[in-house]
Amino acid sequence: MRGATRVRWAACAVAVALAATACGGGGGSGGGSGANGIVSSSWGDPQNPLEPANTNEVQGGKVLDMVFRGLVRYDPKTGEAKNEIAQSIESKDSQNFTVKIKDNWTFSNGEKVTATSFVDAWNYGAALKNNQKNAYFFGYIDGYDKVHPDTGSASATTLSGLKVVDDTTFTVKLAQKFSLWPDTLGYAAFVPLPKAFYTDHAAWLSKPIGNGPYTIEKYAKGSSMSLRKWNDYPGTDKAQNGGIDLKVYTDNNTAYTDLTAGNLDLVDDVPASQLKNVKADLGGRYINTPAGIIQTLAFPFYVQAWDTPDAAKVRQGLSMAINRDQITNQIFQKTRTPATDWTSPVLGADGGFKKGLCGSPCEYDKAAAKKLIDEGGGIPGGQLKISYNADTGSHKEWVDAVCNSINNVMGNNKACVGAPIGTFADFRSQVSSQKLTGAWRAGWQMDYPLIQNFLQPLYYTNASSNDGKWSDKKFDDLVDKANAESDKAKAVGIFQDAEKVLADQMPVIPLWYQNGSAGYSDRVENVSLNPFSVPVYNQIKVK
């Protein structure tokens, strides 16, 4: 769930913004060379202060990934969840877990990382009074409904499901069985926090103290942040450079210009307008790799006309009317891949991705599309309006292309129109408050590499990011059954059965999987993006 410039697409995930993050610029590349060289990279100011449980967008997430380590870390190549600070996370019943941590970890201020460092942090993140945007990540833990009720005041201050046993052991009781729960713990909301976070909160926010391979040296909001290698970092993934200078841009075209001019080492969001030129400009220093991001079209099931059996045929027909191949080739220069399910290829077969699971409803077929739409009684209201935010990304281009494809199928150039909304904030406000009566651009950037993360937060009844308010008992029951299954392969199969319900009902239309794109200077090497489309900063080397 961390969304590319997202406000809560999450479980983080929220609708994915094909975000621009960049503005100001200039200044030379980072100084020095070799192991002490500084890497300069484009960045966007975080939406919120860098509290781990309050950061659910990618810009703040980039910093947390450098400054913190948790129980689990996702492999930067495969996305596989591997124990980091955790020595073991064990359960006999998929509901009661015992967590044992390694005893050699400290924060950068010298404080020891203990079981209490985790339990206190999770209790803080879950508490209603602390107003943390990622509080719902703790919703699986027993007692969450008491510390963070949907309505009214909290009746407890700590999660009853958390117990400290000793300095290196704590137990967790979940409210229901969730066999894959340990794999979620690489998300930043679950990292430990030092005592200074609570004793001098304002000072901590101005210069966060963590336990990752980098420390924050200074931060000028709206301008830059300097991170430096922590030489005493106890982990195995030590920084291969001297530090990272993050430079704030509000226009990624400006960042790209600085990169090609030699004033910047790394841009991790190549603008769509430069995709035709990027290979000529950068050659082998251009990265285009799959990421855990999917773009979709969502519908308002709180509008009766969209919540009928016949409307499901209309949605399937609209999906078949979209020429995904043509749009991803012509507009996105193959930095998107037509979607054939509701997850992401980065999960792999073992993680739940199944190419073609959507079947014919996700395949372009003019005749079949029009037939289904007509059989369903036509587009509600006679016209499909697709809302999108007009301030970032290339949304207008692809929304117009989707509408042109639908209009061509319907033989009516007004069957579908784009409906721009000025700002991302206003757009998300209208989506989350159920103000829109037509379709809207949506999507998801995974919080953790599990099929569950692509399904439950978005489509389960009353889930945190189910903005369209779709509800289906069969889908819910399959998700519950999958969560309770202790065998991962069987759980994945049940989740895929739940996806087949999505294919039948088409509550959202899957459009395409989004790639991560980046470019870097000839001053640096060993540059890569992880499955979340975030640079693996600690592995970058300065020549």
C-alpha positions as CSV (number, residue, x, y, z in Angstrom):
1,M,0.0,0.0,0.0
2,R,2.3,2.9,-0.4
3,G,1.0,4.9,-3.4
4,A,3.0,6.7,-5.8
5,T,2.2,10.2,-4.5
6,R,-0.7,8.7,-2.8
7,V,-2.9,10.0,-0.1
8,R,-4.3,6.6,0.9
9,W,-4.6,4.3,-1.8
10,A,-3.5,2.1,0.6
11,A,-4.5,-0.2,2.7
12,C,-1.5,2.4,1.3
13,A,-2.2,2.0,-1.4
14,V,-5.1,4.5,-2.7
15,A,-5.5,5.4,-6.2
16,V,-2.1,5.6,-7.8
17,A,-1.0,9.0,-9.1
18,L,1.3,8.7,-12.1
19,A,3.0,11.3,-10.1
20,A,5.3,14.1,-10.9
21,T,7.6,14.9,-8.1
22,A,10.0,17.4,-8.9
23,C,11.1,21.6,-9.1
24,G,13.7,23.5,-8.4
25,G,16.8,22.2,-9.2
26,G,20.2,22.9,-10.2
27,G,23.3,22.5,-8.1
28,G,25.9,20.1,-9.1
29,S,26.0,16.4,-8.6
30,G,27.0,15.0,-5.2
31,G,30.6,15.4,-4.1
32,G,33.4,12.9,-3.6
33,S,33.9,9.6,-5.2
34,G,34.1,5.9,-4.2
35,A,32.7,4.6,-0.9
36,N,32.4,8.2,0.4
37,G,30.8,9.7,-2.7
38,I,27.5,11.5,-2.3
39,V,24.6,10.7,-4.7
40,S,22.2,13.4,-5.7
41,S,18.6,12.4,-6.5
42,S,15.3,14.0,-7.4
43,W,12.7,14.0,-4.7
44,G,9.3,15.5,-3.7
45,D,8.5,16.8,-0.2
46,P,6.7,14.3,1.9
47,Q,3.0,14.9,2.5
48,N,3.3,14.3,6.2
49,P,5.9,14.5,9.0
50,L,8.2,11.4,8.8
51,E,6.5,9.3,11.5
52,P,6.5,5.8,10.2
53,A,2.8,5.2,11.0
54,N,1.9,8.5,9.4
55,T,3.7,8.2,6.1
56,N,1.7,6.5,3.3
57,E,3.1,8.1,0.2
58,V,6.2,7.3,-1.8
59,Q,8.3,10.4,-1.2
60,G,8.3,10.0,2.6
61,G,8.6,6.3,2.2
62,K,11.9,6.6,0.3
63,V,13.4,8.3,3.4
64,L,11.9,5.8,5.8
65,D,13.4,2.9,3.7
66,M,16.8,4.5,4.2
67,V,16.5,5.4,7.9
68,F,14.7,2.4,9.3
69,R,14.8,-1.4,9.4
70,G,12.0,-3.6,10.8
71,L,11.3,-7.2,11.6
72,V,11.1,-8.1,8.0
73,R,12.7,-6.6,4.8
74,Y,11.6,-7.2,1.2
75,D,14.4,-8.4,-1.0
76,P,15.2,-5.5,-3.4
77,K,15.3,-7.8,-6.4
78,T,12.6,-10.4,-5.8
79,G,10.3,-8.7,-3.2
80,E,10.5,-11.8,-1.0
81,A,9.9,-11.1,2.7
82,K,13.0,-12.1,4.7
83,N,13.7,-11.7,8.4
84,E,15.8,-8.7,9.2
85,I,15.6,-7.8,12.9
86,A,13.4,-10.8,13.5
87,Q,15.2,-13.9,14.6
88,S,11.9,-15.8,14.1
89,I,8.1,-15.2,13.8
90,E,6.3,-18.4,14.7
91,S,2.7,-19.5,15.1
92,K,0.9,-22.8,15.5
93,D,-2.6,-21.5,14.7
94,S,-2.1,-18.5,12.3
95,Q,-3.5,-16.2,14.9
96,N,-1.1,-16.2,17.9
97,F,2.4,-15.3,17.0
98,T,5.7,-15.3,19.0
99,V,8.3,-12.8,17.7
100,K,11.9,-13.1,18.7
101,I,14.4,-10.4,17.7
102,K,18.1,-10.4,17.3
103,D,20.0,-8.7,20.1
104,N,22.6,-6.8,18.2
105,W,20.5,-4.0,16.8
106,T,20.6,-0.4,18.0
107,F,19.3,3.0,16.9
108,S,21.8,5.5,15.5
109,N,21.8,7.3,18.9
110,G,23.1,4.1,20.6
111,E,19.8,3.0,22.2
112,K,19.2,-0.7,22.0
113,V,16.4,-2.0,19.8
114,T,14.2,-4.2,22.1
115,A,10.8,-5.9,22.0
116,T,9.4,-2.8,23.7
117,S,10.7,-0.6,20.8
118,F,8.3,-2.5,18.6
119,V,5.3,-2.8,20.9
120,D,5.4,0.9,22.0
121,A,5.7,2.0,18.3
122,W,2.7,-0.2,17.2
123,N,0.6,1.0,20.1
124,Y,1.4,4.6,19.2
125,G,0.5,4.0,15.6
126,A,-2.8,2.3,16.4
127,A,-4.0,4.9,18.9
128,L,-6.9,7.0,17.8
129,K,-5.6,10.1,19.6
130,N,-2.4,10.1,17.5
131,N,-4.2,10.4,14.2
132,Q,-1.7,8.3,12.2
133,K,-2.7,7.7,8.6
134,N,-1.4,4.1,8.7
135,A,-3.3,3.2,11.9
136,Y,-5.4,0.6,10.0
137,F,-2.3,-1.5,9.4
138,F,-2.6,-2.5,13.1
139,G,-6.3,-3.4,12.5
140,Y,-5.5,-7.2,12.4
141,I,-4.2,-7.1,16.0
142,D,-6.6,-8.0,18.8
143,G,-8.0,-4.9,20.6
144,Y,-7.7,-2.5,17.7
145,D,-11.4,-1.8,17.8
146,K,-10.9,-0.6,21.4
147,V,-7.9,1.8,20.8
148,H,-9.2,3.0,17.4
149,P,-13.0,2.6,17.1
150,D,-14.8,3.6,13.9
151,T,-17.0,6.0,16.0
152,G,-16.8,7.5,19.5
153,S,-13.9,7.6,21.9
154,A,-11.2,5.0,22.5
155,S,-11.9,2.6,25.5
156,A,-8.3,1.4,25.7
157,T,-4.8,3.0,25.2
158,T,-2.9,-0.1,24.1
159,L,-3.6,-3.1,21.9
160,S,-4.6,-6.1,24.0
161,G,-3.0,-8.4,21.4
162,L,0.5,-7.1,22.1
163,K,2.5,-8.4,25.1
164,V,6.3,-7.9,25.9
165,V,7.8,-11.1,27.2
166,D,11.4,-9.9,27.6
167,D,13.9,-7.7,25.8
168,T,14.0,-9.9,22.7
169,T,10.5,-11.5,22.7
170,F,7.0,-10.3,22.3
171,T,3.7,-12.0,21.4
172,V,1.0,-10.9,19.0
173,K,-2.6,-12.1,19.0
174,L,-4.6,-11.3,15.9
175,A,-8.4,-10.7,15.8
176,Q,-8.7,-13.4,13.2
177,K,-6.5,-16.0,11.5
178,F,-4.1,-14.5,9.0
179,S,-1.4,-17.0,8.0
180,L,0.5,-14.5,5.8
181,W,0.6,-11.8,8.4
182,P,4.4,-12.0,9.0
183,D,5.0,-11.1,5.4
184,T,3.3,-7.8,5.9
185,L,5.8,-6.7,8.5
186,G,8.3,-5.2,6.1
187,Y,6.0,-2.2,5.7
188,A,7.3,1.0,7.3
189,A,4.4,1.4,9.8
190,F,5.8,-1.6,11.7
191,V,9.4,-0.4,12.3
192,P,10.6,0.2,15.9
193,L,11.0,3.6,17.5
194,P,13.5,5.0,20.0
195,K,12.5,6.6,23.3
196,A,13.4,10.0,21.9
197,F,10.3,9.7,19.6
198,Y,8.1,10.0,22.7
199,T,10.2,12.1,25.1
200,D,11.0,15.0,22.7
201,H,8.6,14.4,19.8
202,A,9.1,17.8,18.1
203,A,12.9,17.4,18.1
204,W,12.6,13.9,16.7
205,L,10.3,15.1,13.9
206,S,12.8,17.8,12.9
207,K,15.6,15.2,12.6
208,P,14.2,11.6,12.9
209,I,16.4,9.0,14.6
210,G,16.2,5.5,13.1
211,N,18.1,2.2,12.9
212,G,18.8,2.0,9.1
213,P,21.9,2.4,7.0
214,Y,21.5,6.2,6.8
215,T,21.0,9.0,9.2
216,I,19.4,12.4,8.5
217,E,22.0,15.2,8.5
218,K,19.7,18.1,7.6
219,Y,16.4,18.8,6.0
220,A,15.2,22.1,4.4
221,K,11.5,21.6,3.7
222,G,10.7,22.5,0.1
223,S,14.4,22.3,-0.9
224,S,16.4,19.3,0.1
225,M,17.3,16.6,2.6
226,S,20.8,15.2,3.2
227,L,21.3,11.7,4.4
228,R,24.7,10.2,5.4
229,K,26.0,6.7,5.8
230,W,25.8,5.4,9.3
231,N,29.1,3.7,9.8
232,D,28.0,1.6,12.8
233,Y,24.9,0.3,11.1
234,P,24.5,-3.3,12.4
235,G,22.7,-4.7,9.3
236,T,24.2,-6.6,6.4
237,D,22.9,-4.2,3.7
238,K,25.4,-1.3,4.5
239,A,25.5,1.8,2.3
240,Q,27.9,1.5,-0.6
241,N,28.1,5.3,-0.8
242,G,28.8,8.2,1.6
243,G,25.2,9.5,1.5
244,I,22.2,10.7,-0.5
245,D,21.3,14.3,-1.2
246,L,17.6,14.4,-2.1
247,K,16.7,17.5,-4.1
248,V,13.0,18.7,-4.2
249,Y,11.5,19.2,-7.7
250,T,7.9,20.1,-8.5
251,D,8.4,19.4,-12.2
252,N,10.0,16.1,-13.2
253,N,10.9,17.6,-16.6
254,T,13.2,20.0,-14.8
255,A,14.7,17.1,-12.9
256,Y,15.3,15.3,-16.1
257,T,16.9,18.3,-17.7
258,D,19.3,18.6,-14.7
259,L,20.1,14.9,-15.1
260,T,21.1,15.2,-18.7
261,A,23.0,18.4,-18.0
262,G,25.1,16.6,-15.4
263,N,23.6,18.5,-12.4
264,L,21.9,15.4,-10.9
265,D,22.8,11.8,-10.5
266,L,19.4,10.1,-10.4
267,V,15.8,10.7,-11.5
268,D,13.4,8.0,-10.5
269,D,10.4,9.3,-12.4
270,V,11.2,9.8,-16.1
271,P,8.5,12.1,-17.5
272,A,6.2,10.7,-20.1
273,S,7.1,13.5,-22.5
274,Q,10.8,12.3,-22.4
275,L,10.1,8.6,-23.0
276,K,10.7,8.9,-26.7
277,N,14.1,10.5,-26.1
278,V,15.3,8.7,-23.0
279,K,17.2,5.9,-24.7
280,A,19.0,8.3,-27.0
281,D,19.8,10.6,-24.0
282,L,20.9,7.9,-21.5
283,G,21.5,4.7,-23.4
284,G,22.1,1.9,-20.8
285,R,21.6,4.3,-18.0
286,Y,17.8,4.2,-18.4
287,I,15.8,1.7,-16.3
288,N,12.4,0.4,-17.2
289,T,11.3,-2.4,-14.9
290,P,8.0,-3.8,-13.6
291,A,6.7,-2.4,-10.4
292,G,4.0,-3.4,-7.9
293,I,1.5,-0.9,-9.3
294,I,-1.7,-1.3,-11.2
295,Q,-4.0,1.4,-12.8
296,T,-7.7,0.8,-12.8
297,L,-11.1,2.5,-13.5
298,A,-13.4,2.5,-10.5
299,F,-17.2,2.8,-10.3
300,P,-19.7,4.2,-7.7
301,F,-21.7,1.4,-6.3
302,Y,-23.4,3.9,-4.0
303,V,-25.2,5.1,-7.2
304,Q,-28.0,2.6,-7.8
305,A,-27.7,2.6,-11.6
306,W,-24.2,1.1,-11.2
307,D,-25.2,-1.5,-8.6
308,T,-27.4,-3.8,-10.6
309,P,-26.8,-7.2,-12.3
310,D,-27.2,-5.6,-15.7
311,A,-24.6,-3.0,-14.9
312,A,-22.0,-5.8,-14.4
313,K,-22.4,-6.5,-18.1
314,V,-21.9,-2.9,-19.0
315,R,-18.7,-2.7,-16.9
316,Q,-17.4,-5.9,-18.6
317,G,-18.3,-4.4,-22.0
318,L,-16.5,-1.2,-21.2
319,S,-13.5,-3.2,-20.2
320,M,-13.5,-5.1,-23.5
321,A,-13.9,-1.7,-25.4
322,I,-10.5,-0.5,-24.1
323,N,-7.6,-1.1,-26.5
324,R,-4.9,-1.5,-23.8
325,D,-2.2,-2.6,-26.2
326,Q,-2.5,0.5,-28.4
327,I,-2.6,2.9,-25.4
328,T,0.3,1.4,-23.6
329,N,2.4,1.4,-26.8
330,Q,1.5,4.8,-28.1
331,I,1.1,6.9,-25.0
332,F,3.4,5.1,-22.5
333,Q,6.0,3.8,-24.8
334,K,5.7,0.3,-23.3
335,T,6.4,1.6,-19.7
336,R,3.0,0.1,-19.0
337,T,1.8,-3.5,-19.6
338,P,-1.9,-4.3,-20.4
339,A,-3.4,-5.8,-17.2
340,T,-4.9,-9.3,-17.3
341,D,-5.7,-9.5,-13.5
342,W,-6.0,-7.3,-10.5
343,T,-2.6,-7.8,-9.0
344,S,0.9,-7.3,-10.5
345,P,3.4,-9.5,-12.3
346,V,6.1,-8.6,-9.7
347,L,4.3,-11.0,-7.3
348,G,5.3,-13.9,-9.5
349,A,3.3,-17.1,-9.7
350,D,4.1,-18.1,-6.1
351,G,2.9,-14.8,-4.8
352,G,-0.4,-14.8,-6.5
353,F,0.0,-13.3,-10.0
354,K,-1.8,-15.4,-12.7
355,K,-1.6,-14.0,-16.2
356,G,-4.9,-14.0,-18.0
357,L,-7.0,-14.7,-14.9
358,C,-9.4,-11.9,-15.9
359,G,-10.1,-13.8,-19.1
360,S,-12.1,-12.3,-22.1
361,P,-13.4,-9.3,-20.1
362,C,-9.9,-7.8,-20.2
363,E,-9.4,-8.5,-23.9
364,Y,-10.2,-5.9,-26.6
365,D,-13.1,-7.1,-28.7
366,K,-15.2,-4.4,-30.4
367,A,-18.2,-6.5,-31.3
368,A,-18.5,-8.3,-28.0
369,A,-18.0,-5.1,-26.0
370,K,-20.9,-3.3,-27.7
371,K,-23.1,-6.4,-27.4
372,L,-22.5,-6.6,-23.6
373,I,-23.1,-2.9,-23.1
374,D,-26.3,-3.0,-25.1
375,E,-27.5,-6.1,-23.3
376,G,-26.9,-4.4,-20.0
377,G,-29.1,-1.5,-20.9
378,G,-26.4,0.9,-22.1
379,I,-24.1,3.2,-20.1
380,P,-26.0,4.6,-17.1
381,G,-27.1,8.2,-17.9
382,G,-26.1,7.7,-21.5
383,Q,-22.5,8.9,-21.0
384,L,-19.5,7.6,-19.0
385,K,-17.5,10.4,-17.3
386,I,-14.1,9.5,-16.2
387,S,-12.8,11.8,-13.4
388,Y,-9.1,12.4,-12.9
389,N,-6.8,15.0,-11.3
390,A,-5.4,17.4,-13.8
391,D,-2.4,18.7,-11.8
392,T,0.1,15.7,-12.0
393,G,1.0,12.9,-14.4
394,S,-0.2,12.3,-17.9
395,H,-3.8,11.4,-16.9
396,K,-5.5,13.6,-19.6
397,E,-3.7,11.8,-22.4
398,W,-4.6,8.3,-21.3
399,V,-8.1,9.1,-20.1
400,D,-8.8,10.7,-23.5
401,A,-7.4,7.6,-25.2
402,V,-9.6,5.3,-23.2
403,C,-12.6,7.4,-24.0
404,N,-11.7,7.4,-27.7
405,S,-11.5,3.6,-27.7
406,I,-14.9,3.3,-26.0
407,N,-16.4,5.9,-28.3
408,N,-15.1,4.0,-31.3
409,V,-16.8,0.9,-30.1
410,M,-20.1,2.6,-29.4
411,G,-20.1,4.6,-32.6
412,N,-20.7,7.8,-30.6
413,N,-18.0,10.3,-29.9
414,K,-19.8,11.5,-26.7
415,A,-20.4,8.1,-25.1
416,C,-17.3,8.7,-22.9
417,V,-15.6,11.9,-21.8
418,G,-12.9,12.9,-19.5
419,A,-13.8,14.9,-16.4
420,P,-10.7,16.7,-15.0
421,I,-10.6,17.9,-11.4
422,G,-8.1,20.6,-10.7
423,T,-5.9,19.2,-7.9
424,F,-5.1,15.8,-6.6
425,A,-6.3,16.8,-3.1
426,D,-9.7,17.9,-4.4
427,F,-9.9,14.8,-6.6
428,R,-9.1,12.4,-3.7
429,S,-11.5,14.3,-1.4
430,Q,-14.4,13.8,-3.9
431,V,-13.5,10.1,-4.3
432,S,-13.2,9.3,-0.6
433,S,-16.4,11.2,0.3
434,Q,-18.4,9.4,-2.5
435,K,-19.2,12.6,-4.4
436,L,-18.5,11.2,-7.9
437,T,-21.3,9.7,-9.9
438,G,-19.3,8.3,-12.8
439,A,-16.1,6.4,-13.1
440,W,-12.7,7.6,-11.9
441,R,-9.0,6.8,-12.3
442,A,-7.9,4.6,-9.5
443,G,-5.1,2.2,-8.8
444,W,-2.8,0.7,-6.2
445,Q,0.8,0.6,-5.3
446,M,1.5,-2.4,-3.1
447,D,2.4,-1.9,0.5
448,Y,3.8,-5.4,0.7
449,P,4.2,-8.1,-2.0
450,L,1.1,-10.3,-1.2
451,I,-1.9,-11.0,-3.4
452,Q,-4.0,-10.2,-0.3
453,N,-2.7,-6.6,-0.4
454,F,-4.1,-6.1,-3.9
455,L,-7.5,-7.5,-3.0
456,Q,-8.7,-7.1,0.6
457,P,-8.0,-3.3,1.2
458,L,-9.7,-2.4,-2.1
459,Y,-12.7,-4.8,-2.6
460,Y,-13.6,-6.3,0.8
461,T,-16.8,-4.9,2.2
462,N,-16.2,-1.5,3.9
463,A,-12.4,-2.0,3.5
464,S,-10.2,1.1,4.1
465,S,-9.7,1.8,0.4
466,N,-13.0,0.5,-1.0
467,D,-14.0,4.0,-2.2
468,G,-16.6,2.7,-4.6
469,K,-18.4,0.8,-1.8
470,W,-18.7,-2.4,-3.8
471,S,-19.7,-5.4,-1.7
472,D,-20.0,-9.1,-2.5
473,K,-20.4,-11.8,0.2
474,K,-18.8,-14.5,-2.0
475,F,-15.7,-12.4,-2.4
476,D,-15.6,-11.6,1.3
477,D,-16.0,-15.2,2.3
478,L,-13.1,-16.3,0.0
479,V,-10.8,-13.6,1.4
480,D,-11.6,-14.8,5.0
481,K,-11.0,-18.4,4.0
482,A,-7.7,-17.5,2.3
483,N,-6.5,-15.6,5.3
484,A,-7.2,-18.5,7.6
485,E,-5.4,-21.0,5.4
486,S,-2.0,-21.9,6.8
487,D,-0.6,-23.3,3.6
488,K,0.6,-20.4,1.5
489,A,0.1,-22.1,-1.9
490,K,-3.5,-23.0,-0.9
491,A,-4.1,-19.5,0.4
492,V,-2.9,-18.0,-2.9
493,G,-5.2,-20.3,-4.8
494,I,-8.2,-19.2,-2.7
495,F,-7.3,-15.5,-3.3
496,Q,-7.3,-16.2,-7.0
497,D,-10.8,-17.7,-6.7
498,A,-11.8,-14.3,-5.1
499,E,-10.3,-12.6,-8.2
500,K,-12.6,-14.6,-10.4
501,V,-15.5,-12.9,-8.6
502,L,-14.0,-9.6,-9.7
503,A,-13.9,-10.9,-13.3
504,D,-17.6,-11.7,-13.0
505,Q,-18.6,-8.5,-11.4
506,M,-15.9,-6.1,-12.7
507,P,-16.2,-3.6,-9.8
508,V,-13.2,-1.9,-11.2
509,I,-11.6,-2.3,-14.7
510,P,-7.9,-3.3,-14.6
511,L,-6.1,-1.2,-17.2
512,W,-2.3,-1.8,-17.0
513,Y,0.5,-2.6,-14.8
514,Q,2.9,0.3,-14.3
515,N,6.7,0.0,-14.6
516,G,9.2,1.9,-12.6
517,S,11.4,4.2,-14.7
518,A,14.6,5.9,-13.8
519,G,17.7,7.4,-15.3
520,Y,21.1,8.0,-13.9
521,S,24.3,9.8,-14.6
522,D,27.6,8.3,-15.8
523,R,29.1,9.2,-12.4
524,V,27.3,6.4,-10.6
525,E,26.7,2.7,-11.1
526,N,24.9,-0.3,-9.6
527,V,21.6,1.6,-9.8
528,S,18.3,-0.3,-9.6
529,L,14.7,0.0,-8.6
530,N,13.1,-2.4,-6.2
531,P,9.6,-4.0,-6.8
532,F,8.0,-0.9,-5.3
533,S,9.7,1.2,-8.0
534,V,11.9,2.9,-5.4
535,P,15.7,3.2,-6.0
536,V,17.8,0.9,-3.9
537,Y,19.9,3.8,-2.6
538,N,22.2,1.8,-0.4
539,Q,23.5,-0.2,-3.3
540,I,24.4,2.7,-5.5
541,K,28.2,3.2,-6.0
542,V,30.0,6.4,-7.0
543,K,32.8,5.9,-9.4
